[in-house]
Amino acid sequence: MSARSISFAIAAVGAVAAACGPVVARDAGTHLSSASSDAVPYDWRSVRVGGGGFTPGLVFSPVERGLAWLRSDMGGAYRWDARAGTWIPLQDGVAEGSFMGIESIAADPVDAGTVYLAAGMNWSAPAAIFRSADYGKTWRETRVPFAMGGNENGRGLGERLAIDPFAHDRLLFGSRHQGLWASDDAGANWRKLDTFPLAGLGLPTNRRETHGGLSFVVFDAKVRGRVFVGSADPGERHLFRSDDGGRTWRAVAGGPAGDLLPVKAVIGRDGLLTITYCDGIGPNGITRGAVWRFDPARDEWRDVTPIKGAEAPVGGYMGVAVAASDPQTIAVSTVDRGKPVDTVWLSHDGGAHWDELWKRSTRDVSATPFLDFGAKANFGHWIAGLAIDPFDANHAAYVTGATVYATDELQRPGTMAWAPWTQGIEQTAIITFVSPTGGAHLVSGFGDIGGFRHDDFAVSPASQYVNPFLSNTNTLDFGGRAPLVMVRSGNTHARVVPDSSLAWSADGGATWTPLRVPQGTPHADGSPLPEETGNAAIAVSADGGTFLVETDQPRITRDRGAAWQLVTGLPSRVRVTADKQDARRFYAIDFANNRVVRSDDGGAQFHAVAGKGLPADLSSARNDNREAPAPILADANRAGALWLNLGGALYRSTDFGETWVRTGQAIAIERYGLGKAAPGRDVAALYALGSIAGLRAVWRSIDGGATWQRINDEAHQWGLRIRVISGDPRQFGRIYIGTDGRGIVYGDPRPAEGTE
């Protein structure tokens, strides 16, 4: 299948494949207490963007044509289904968020349907080994005593998990912090190999730190008992060898300078070990690298680095692959080579001569046009994963920080065509979104790739937001009675946004215009102003006529930024909510004085409201993170109808915040949103991530929070890594969920049997 046909192959459009059942099943109906005892069955699908994030490991099955496995750093693992032409997400049924960060993946060398995942987001979170014998449909989970770092620095290293090809129930795992581990029963039990020379550096003392640890474990498929382990920790020796299956070990002398760390390795059918090296564990900060080959039969090393010496550009080498059909055909990828660009190098003579592929490659990204980022898509960055199909040496793929590219022309001369291989992959972190009262049903804010207006959920949007392009969208708002008027704030990866951190749209997010506020008073400590960093949130009145920006001293404009007026009575950066039907009203919480404040004149002045029924302490609603949602939500279809989450407790007001009533006592809410009222009801439908009687799940209430029904199931949990939830103000029952790693999913109530 060509890269183009791989990229464009359509399965059930947008459908989120049902993942495995969880290891410990939960019965939703027995945990609901005062909630409804009946769950509401929902159908779930993905909002298509296509790829979008870092998938550092790609592994082809060595025993079944057309089978491949992919690991991501925060969105779980995937299996390529060649017949359906789509990647199948494998861990949507996982309820533990840490297990969406995949440290390593291992495909069984004997049984095609058997695969292992090493799962753990960071060293302070739970870690487990998952085993499936049915292509990832069901899993056995084994919690392990060693820490992982699927979303930490060094996540491109590997593979750390390996299967003995001569005894395929035996596995080795090279951990980051605690040495080498072995299992003799297909991953069910693990023991530390004390005979291995490196015990590990131990767990870090700082939450932001990590170790490279044992970077890869590689068995020789031709020589029983031969296995190599690399170490990416500082030390005199970085490569270790066993010829008796791991009972005894010795350091391998020679190779590159000691400050270069082995990051990935592969053994060809000729027994030669090809290793890529970097001066750091990445994915950022790498400045030097090398490629070396080791012949274990002769104990001989050879430096085959494509560009050496003073001519070598900044950057290292990470991805490595050897063709199964010809061990002289090897490929390596660069990482952090900003000038001129990261690339893949190909050699047909074991590294004596190299061909730099980006110079003769084209990329057709029409299936996922956001990859152009306002210009033609380049070869990519963070190329940590690289693989050549063992059944077809023309078919190869490499990963980047934003997509997976594939080609069917690797061995052919002349121009080489690549295309995204991402059908079914949604590997993005969602910061915010809105479902407006008109225009597109969903307008989103993403991390790293800005955000989109989603006109067709089954099609990748034509472009992310530009003018300005902000890598992260932190806040979005729309005019409830003028929904085509929208505003957004965001930031770039620089300390200060180079253009404007604010923008507005008159066409529902299709096009944008920068919005600039007057220069504020410089900070005494020299730190940048909130409007310079993207910390200044923005809201728009119900009629679309007033924009309110939360600068150090909040300001409003009624003429699209031509003139600005200072707001009185409103503290700085407390997150303002605009009423969606009454253009005069804006709401916020004054945390310094523990009170709700409101504007009745279109945002010019704020004053305290009675707030009767609220507790004296409102501080639990405060979150200074610029990506945090506003604490007060306004019903899109009713003036003065407000909701407030105080540390999991839900309060409701129907009189513009004057009085509040506690509701939803059965549920402890983490995230929630509002949608169109159920037929015959006059209160917004509520959708929430929360816990009822110990069951953490996604819930819906149609009676103002008095009773709740579960709407997700054991196959649709996405690690419960959920950052934002909303209903649809125009379509009862529709829910949008923004995950932290699995993109946006949306759900609709399943039609009753016989009603379709």
C-alpha angles and dihedrals in degrees: 000000000000123000088249094052091044090053096045100039109124126211123173094332113252094345116150106224115234107254128212123300111258122262092243111036120218126207106220094194095061096052104054104094106180091000121096113283093222124083118214112232113230135188113226130204138168125249100233122240098135122231106336101164147053118298101174100181131055121175129181118209109253092210109039126054115231095020122120138160129212131193127202131199097237110359104064129245133307139207122211110232104200094188094054093036095229143099112250117216108231105193107045086116093060115109097187108087094207091064092066089073106081115205096183144349130209127192115207112250093213110030113046094203095056118091136160130211127196103208131189131118100213142345095270095051132078117281131200145170114232122201127191127183095183105059093276099307092120132014142203111216123208118186110218133204095227123085127239137198111207091157099032132097109288094040090131092063122099159337089256094172118068138173123221104241091208096049106021096188086066118087136177125204124194107209128205098232111009110049131245123338133193138200124194096184106059095278099308094116132021136200131184116247101230091184091068109104097232119060094185132253095266128239117320119255094217120064091222094055131084141166131238090221119167102357102192144002116205127182121201106236092203101047119056113232097010114129135157129206125193126208122210094185122102112273147109096270127041105172126062131187137200126186096183102059096273103311092114131019141193134188116249111233124217130028128112129340114301095246091065113088125213108237107169137008142181134187120220124213087263089065095246116139116220114198131187119211137200135177090234138023096249152155081177131021099040113141106164138030148159144197120227134176124212126201107205093191091062100023087235130147129204127190108223099166108154096224120021139180127006093345093061112110122227111280142063141246125258120148115071134177138169124201113246091216095051122021089198089066107085133162131196133182131216125230130203091006098143095167115088095347140286113277148172119248121208127198129183096187104056095273101313090116130018138203117209103220102196089068092063101030133104127196124210105198097166090120090059105020095175086082089077089069090199093313136052112300113258126216092277143249136253090033093182099144125057129163140173117210107249090215097047120027090195090063112079137150139194133191130228135185089270110027150353118257125201136185138186092202105068096126097039124099123235127030113004119209122214129181135179113277095201111115103143096012116117105170105161140118115233118210102178144338141178134213103211129208090244141015118031113009092229134034115177145199117210136185116248097358101055107229145277149235103238110211095159117026092204095056129067107245118257093240143353120238116298135172085081112016108207115183091215125038108206104176135019130182138171136197107258093214093030101040096169088067107085137167133197142182128200150146141233128225089264122091090245125032106244096217124011128329091204134065142167135207133205096191105055097273099312093114132012141205123206116248119208127193124203116272110274128217109289116249116252092230093052094246115146121263119257092249088055095053102037093255093119108095121208135211134184129214122247093259093047092241102110130053117195117197122193100223120152086284105026118239138192133207126196096184104054095270102315090115132014134204127199116242119230127210095022122111118223121275101350094137114256125220121207120215107245097218107025110063092197095062131085125162137201142154119251097210095184089063099027096237142117115246128198139189119219097179104061098280102308096111134019128201136179120268126207095256089194113187097028121116118255093248116062096167094109088073093059120105119163094193107117089224095055118112120248111271093230121061123198124211107246092217104041132056116234094009106133138172130199131189113207110186092319096320115114124220129186133201128187098178104064094277100307094117131019134196126203112235137164095050091164094063136062104210126213101168129003144167143185133246142172114308119257116258109284093016128109098199127081118260111250125219120188148170103220149118130267118184090340097312112121109203147120114285141185131207125188097179102063096276099307092118132016136202127198112242103178123065139208092277094052112054105109090206086298084265092149123159103172138016132188140166123217116259091209103041122050115225097019114126129185120204123193110203130196098241108355098069123230121330125185131198138202128189110265110248114254113258110277096016099097 
